[in-house]
Amino acid sequence: MMDRTANVVLVVLMLIAATAAAAPRPAVLEVKSTLAGTVLADDLVEEGARVDDSQPLVYVRTVLTGTTAVAARAPRDGIVREVLVKVGQRIERGDVVARIDPR
């Protein structure tokens, strides 16, 4: 009886370990703009770039004050998979400006 219980426990533990190992990677993260403005060429992130948590990705010239400001930052370390804005493009607060594959 004890051997059977031990075997059942062992099989359950192996199934749990296999499930954890096969867990999907985190989904690609959408990065949204926190400011409205016109996208600037200054340090605009490029596809394939490795980025660090809180690294600026997109700068804009703001509508109200005309100053340069960070419109979007990386939410965590990762690789930029898509840049969805272009230099000179007008963006609004909440627009998705990039997608990042977290690492």
Order of alpha helices (4+ residues) and beta strands (2+ residues): alpha-beta-beta-beta-beta-beta-beta-beta-beta
